[in-house]
Amino acid sequence: MTAHDVARLLPGVPMLRDLCRSMAVLEAILSPEWASRYHSFDAGWSPREEMASMRNGSGDEYSIVFSAAGAYIRGFDHEAVMSPYNNDGPWPGVLDSVPDIFRHCVEEPAFCDEDGMPIVTACLWREAGDDRWRAGEIEYPDGESDPDGAAHLFGLLVDPSAEAFRWFAEDYYEVPVDLDAVRHVHALRPLTQTVVTALNADLTLKDLAEDLAASRYPSAAD
């Protein structure tokens, strides 16, 4: 799988945004300590942008910037053969076709290293009004099943099922995860104490206030 395969499988921008919000809230419930989470969502990333992010603690990450212009996705797999650190910069074609409206994301300091080099192995974007996701014209290296890390990075985005998230969460957190509670959050239904308790008996709705605000997620207390 490459970024081009992901582009064919990703849901539209509104559905992707909702999926990212739900995953961030699910992980806020399962892992009250922010540093231990994979997925986060920041509705106040900038005055006009929201950002979803994934960091696995081993050097792999993605960032998705949502705005009125559409959405921009940057992924980095530190072991991918297309790593900029293996090739004196981003792989040819990965960033070359990014439209001007998203160029500031390419140059965003948070997405670059200390020398200003974009930390990226896979990039996708979708402008408002587009009928599909796009990726650059890329000649991928031969003999590699996941040359840009797209399969590794974006698996939960191209399979947005509650079952897929439960499998991930049970594997990562090593605890049983209630599937009905996951389905409730995936559907963005107002969060209740019953749902929170089903996922983490030591947590209350009040404990989640900051995370719910960051994700603009509704709670039954609203």
The 8 nearest C-alpha neighbors of each residue, nearest first, counted from 0:
[[1, 150, 145, 4, 149, 144, 2, 5],
 [2, 0, 149, 4, 3, 145, 147, 5],
 [1, 3, 5, 4, 149, 121, 6, 134],
 [4, 2, 6, 1, 5, 134, 7, 133],
 [5, 3, 1, 7, 6, 2, 0, 8],
 [4, 6, 2, 8, 7, 3, 9, 1],
 [7, 5, 132, 3, 4, 8, 9, 133],
 [6, 8, 4, 5, 9, 3, 132, 131],
 [9, 7, 5, 157, 6, 10, 4, 158],
 [8, 10, 157, 6, 5, 7, 156, 11],
 [11, 9, 15, 14, 8, 12, 157, 156],
 [12, 10, 14, 13, 15, 9, 131, 132],
 [11, 13, 15, 14, 16, 10, 70, 69],
 [14, 12, 16, 15, 11, 17, 10, 18],
 [15, 13, 17, 16, 11, 12, 10, 18],
 [14, 16, 18, 12, 17, 13, 10, 11],
 [15, 17, 13, 19, 14, 18, 12, 20],
 [18, 16, 20, 14, 19, 15, 21, 13],
 [19, 17, 15, 21, 16, 20, 14, 22],
 [18, 20, 16, 22, 17, 21, 51, 23],
 [21, 19, 17, 23, 18, 214, 22, 40],
 [20, 22, 18, 24, 185, 23, 19, 184],
 [23, 21, 25, 19, 24, 20, 26, 18],
 [22, 24, 39, 38, 20, 26, 21, 25],
 [25, 23, 27, 21, 26, 22, 28, 20],
 [26, 24, 22, 28, 27, 23, 21, 29],
 [25, 27, 29, 28, 23, 24, 30, 36],
 [26, 28, 24, 30, 31, 25, 29, 23],
 [29, 27, 26, 25, 30, 31, 24, 199],
 [28, 30, 26, 27, 199, 25, 198, 31],
 [29, 31, 27, 32, 26, 28, 36, 35],
 [30, 32, 27, 33, 28, 29, 26, 202],
 [33, 31, 30, 34, 35, 36, 27, 29],
 [34, 32, 35, 36, 31, 30, 27, 39],
 [35, 33, 32, 36, 37, 56, 30, 31],
 [34, 36, 33, 32, 30, 37, 56, 31],
 [37, 35, 33, 34, 38, 26, 30, 32],
 [36, 38, 54, 53, 55, 35, 39, 26],
 [37, 39, 53, 23, 52, 36, 22, 26],
 [40, 38, 23, 52, 51, 53, 41, 37],
 [39, 41, 51, 214, 23, 50, 20, 52],
 [42, 40, 213, 50, 43, 44, 49, 214],
 [41, 43, 49, 213, 44, 214, 40, 50],
 [42, 44, 45, 41, 49, 46, 48, 213],
 [43, 45, 49, 41, 42, 50, 48, 46],
 [46, 44, 48, 43, 47, 49, 42, 50],
 [45, 47, 48, 43, 44, 49, 42, 66],
 [48, 46, 45, 66, 49, 67, 44, 43],
 [49, 47, 66, 45, 65, 44, 46, 64],
 [50, 48, 42, 44, 65, 41, 64, 43],
 [51, 49, 64, 41, 63, 44, 40, 65],
 [50, 52, 40, 63, 62, 39, 19, 41],
 [53, 51, 62, 39, 61, 38, 63, 40],
 [52, 54, 38, 60, 37, 61, 39, 55],
 [55, 53, 60, 37, 56, 59, 52, 38],
 [54, 56, 37, 57, 59, 60, 53, 58],
 [55, 57, 54, 58, 59, 37, 35, 60],
 [58, 56, 55, 59, 54, 77, 60, 76],
 [57, 59, 56, 77, 60, 55, 76, 54],
 [60, 58, 76, 75, 77, 55, 57, 54],
 [61, 59, 54, 53, 75, 74, 55, 58],
 [60, 62, 74, 53, 73, 52, 75, 63],
 [61, 63, 52, 73, 51, 72, 64, 74],
 [64, 62, 72, 51, 50, 71, 52, 65],
 [63, 65, 50, 71, 70, 49, 62, 48],
 [66, 64, 70, 49, 48, 69, 50, 63],
 [67, 65, 48, 68, 69, 70, 47, 49],
 [66, 68, 69, 127, 65, 47, 48, 70],
 [69, 67, 66, 127, 126, 70, 100, 65],
 [70, 68, 126, 127, 66, 67, 125, 65],
 [69, 71, 65, 125, 64, 124, 66, 126],
 [70, 72, 124, 64, 63, 123, 125, 73],
 [73, 71, 63, 123, 122, 62, 124, 64],
 [72, 74, 122, 62, 61, 121, 119, 63],
 [75, 73, 61, 121, 119, 60, 120, 122],
 [74, 76, 119, 120, 60, 59, 61, 77],
 [77, 75, 59, 148, 79, 78, 120, 60],
 [76, 78, 79, 59, 58, 75, 82, 120],
 [77, 79, 76, 80, 82, 148, 59, 81],
 [80, 78, 81, 76, 82, 147, 148, 146],
 [79, 81, 82, 146, 78, 147, 85, 140],
 [82, 80, 79, 147, 120, 90, 146, 83],
 [81, 83, 84, 120, 85, 79, 80, 77],
 [84, 82, 88, 89, 86, 85, 87, 90],
 [83, 85, 82, 86, 87, 88, 89, 81],
 [86, 84, 83, 82, 87, 81, 80, 88],
 [85, 87, 83, 88, 84, 90, 82, 89],
 [88, 86, 83, 84, 85, 89, 90, 82],
 [89, 87, 83, 86, 84, 90, 116, 117],
 [88, 90, 83, 91, 119, 93, 120, 82],
 [89, 91, 81, 93, 83, 92, 88, 86],
 [92, 90, 93, 89, 137, 95, 94, 138],
 [91, 93, 137, 95, 136, 135, 94, 90],
 [92, 94, 135, 91, 90, 95, 122, 137],
 [95, 93, 97, 92, 96, 135, 122, 89],
 [94, 96, 92, 97, 93, 135, 91, 136],
 [97, 95, 135, 94, 98, 92, 93, 136],
 [96, 98, 94, 95, 102, 101, 99, 135],
 [99, 97, 100, 101, 96, 102, 124, 95],
 [98, 100, 102, 101, 97, 103, 96, 104],
 [99, 101, 98, 102, 68, 103, 97, 126],
 [102, 100, 99, 104, 103, 98, 97, 71],
 [103, 101, 99, 105, 104, 100, 98, 97],
 [102, 104, 106, 105, 101, 107, 100, 99],
 [105, 103, 107, 102, 106, 101, 71, 110],
 [104, 106, 102, 103, 107, 117, 101, 110],
 [105, 107, 103, 104, 108, 102, 117, 111],
 [106, 108, 104, 110, 109, 105, 103, 111],
 [109, 107, 111, 110, 106, 115, 112, 113],
 [108, 110, 107, 111, 112, 106, 117, 104],
 [111, 109, 108, 107, 118, 117, 112, 105],
 [112, 110, 117, 108, 118, 116, 115, 109],
 [111, 113, 115, 114, 116, 118, 117, 110],
 [112, 114, 115, 111, 116, 108, 109, 117],
 [115, 113, 112, 116, 111, 117, 108, 118],
 [114, 116, 111, 112, 113, 117, 108, 106],
 [115, 117, 111, 112, 114, 118, 88, 113],
 [118, 116, 111, 119, 110, 115, 112, 105],
 [119, 117, 111, 110, 116, 75, 112, 83],
 [120, 118, 75, 74, 121, 117, 73, 89],
 [119, 121, 75, 147, 82, 81, 74, 76],
 [122, 120, 74, 147, 119, 2, 73, 75],
 [121, 123, 73, 72, 93, 74, 134, 2],
 [124, 122, 134, 72, 133, 71, 132, 73],
 [123, 125, 71, 133, 70, 132, 72, 126],
 [126, 124, 132, 70, 69, 129, 133, 127],
 [125, 127, 69, 129, 68, 128, 70, 124],
 [128, 126, 69, 68, 129, 125, 67, 70],
 [127, 129, 126, 130, 69, 125, 68, 131],
 [130, 128, 126, 131, 127, 125, 132, 69],
 [129, 131, 128, 132, 125, 11, 127, 126],
 [132, 130, 129, 133, 125, 6, 7, 11],
 [131, 133, 125, 6, 124, 123, 7, 134],
 [132, 134, 124, 123, 6, 125, 131, 135],
 [135, 133, 123, 3, 122, 2, 124, 136],
 [136, 134, 93, 92, 96, 137, 94, 95],
 [135, 137, 92, 134, 138, 93, 96, 95],
 [138, 136, 92, 135, 139, 93, 91, 90],
 [137, 139, 140, 136, 92, 91, 141, 90],
 [138, 140, 137, 141, 146, 143, 147, 81],
 [141, 139, 143, 138, 142, 146, 80, 81],
 [142, 140, 143, 139, 146, 144, 138, 145],
 [141, 143, 144, 140, 146, 139, 145, 80],
 [142, 144, 146, 145, 141, 140, 80, 139],
 [143, 145, 146, 0, 142, 1, 141, 150],
 [146, 144, 148, 0, 143, 147, 1, 150],
 [147, 145, 143, 80, 79, 148, 81, 144],
 [148, 146, 120, 81, 79, 149, 121, 145],
 [149, 147, 76, 145, 151, 79, 150, 146],
 [150, 148, 152, 1, 151, 147, 2, 153],
 [151, 149, 0, 148, 152, 154, 153, 145],
 [150, 152, 148, 149, 153, 154, 145, 76],
 [151, 153, 149, 150, 148, 154, 74, 76],
 [152, 154, 156, 155, 149, 150, 151, 157],
 [153, 155, 156, 157, 150, 152, 151, 158],
 [154, 156, 158, 153, 157, 159, 163, 164],
 [157, 155, 153, 154, 158, 159, 9, 15],
 [156, 158, 9, 8, 154, 155, 159, 153],
 [159, 157, 155, 156, 160, 154, 163, 9],
 [160, 158, 156, 155, 157, 161, 163, 18],
 [161, 159, 162, 163, 158, 164, 155, 185],
 [160, 162, 164, 163, 182, 181, 165, 159],
 [161, 163, 165, 160, 164, 166, 178, 181],
 [164, 162, 166, 160, 165, 161, 167, 158],
 [163, 165, 167, 161, 166, 162, 168, 160],
 [164, 166, 162, 168, 167, 163, 169, 176],
 [167, 165, 163, 169, 164, 168, 170, 162],
 [166, 168, 164, 170, 165, 169, 171, 163],
 [169, 167, 165, 171, 170, 166, 172, 164],
 [168, 170, 173, 174, 166, 172, 171, 167],
 [169, 171, 167, 173, 168, 172, 166, 174],
 [172, 170, 168, 169, 173, 167, 174, 166],
 [171, 173, 169, 174, 168, 170, 29, 30],
 [174, 172, 169, 170, 171, 175, 168, 176],
 [173, 175, 169, 172, 176, 168, 170, 171],
 [174, 176, 169, 177, 173, 198, 168, 165],
 [177, 175, 165, 169, 198, 178, 174, 168],
 [176, 178, 180, 179, 198, 197, 181, 175],
 [177, 179, 181, 180, 176, 182, 165, 161],
 [180, 178, 182, 181, 177, 183, 161, 194],
 [179, 181, 183, 182, 178, 177, 194, 184],
 [182, 180, 178, 184, 183, 179, 161, 185],
 [181, 183, 185, 179, 180, 184, 161, 186],
 [184, 182, 180, 186, 181, 185, 188, 179],
 [183, 185, 187, 181, 186, 182, 21, 188],
 [186, 184, 182, 21, 187, 183, 181, 18],
 [185, 187, 184, 183, 188, 182, 21, 17],
 [188, 186, 184, 185, 189, 21, 183, 216],
 [187, 189, 186, 183, 184, 190, 217, 185],
 [190, 188, 218, 217, 219, 187, 191, 216],
 [189, 191, 218, 219, 188, 217, 194, 192],
 [192, 190, 193, 194, 219, 218, 195, 189],
 [191, 193, 195, 194, 204, 196, 203, 190],
 [194, 192, 196, 191, 195, 197, 190, 180],
 [193, 195, 197, 191, 192, 196, 180, 190],
 [194, 196, 192, 198, 197, 193, 199, 191],
 [195, 197, 200, 199, 193, 198, 194, 192],
 [198, 196, 194, 195, 199, 193, 177, 200],
 [197, 199, 196, 195, 176, 177, 29, 200],
 [200, 198, 196, 201, 202, 197, 195, 29],
 [199, 201, 196, 202, 197, 198, 195, 203],
 [202, 200, 199, 203, 196, 195, 198, 28],
 [201, 203, 200, 199, 206, 196, 195, 204],
 [204, 202, 206, 205, 192, 195, 207, 201],
 [203, 205, 207, 206, 192, 208, 202, 195],
 [204, 206, 203, 207, 208, 202, 209, 220],
 [207, 205, 203, 204, 208, 202, 209, 31],
 [208, 206, 204, 205, 210, 209, 211, 203],
 [207, 209, 211, 205, 210, 206, 212, 204],
 [210, 208, 212, 211, 207, 213, 206, 205],
 [211, 209, 213, 207, 212, 208, 214, 27],
 [212, 210, 216, 214, 208, 213, 209, 215],
 [211, 213, 215, 209, 210, 214, 208, 216],
 [214, 212, 210, 41, 42, 211, 215, 209],
 [213, 215, 211, 216, 212, 40, 20, 42],
 [216, 214, 212, 213, 211, 217, 42, 20],
 [215, 217, 211, 214, 212, 218, 187, 20],
 [218, 216, 189, 190, 215, 221, 219, 211],
 [219, 217, 190, 189, 220, 221, 191, 216],
 [218, 220, 189, 191, 221, 190, 217, 192],
 [219, 221, 218, 191, 190, 217, 204, 189],
 [220, 219, 218, 217, 189, 190, 216, 191]]
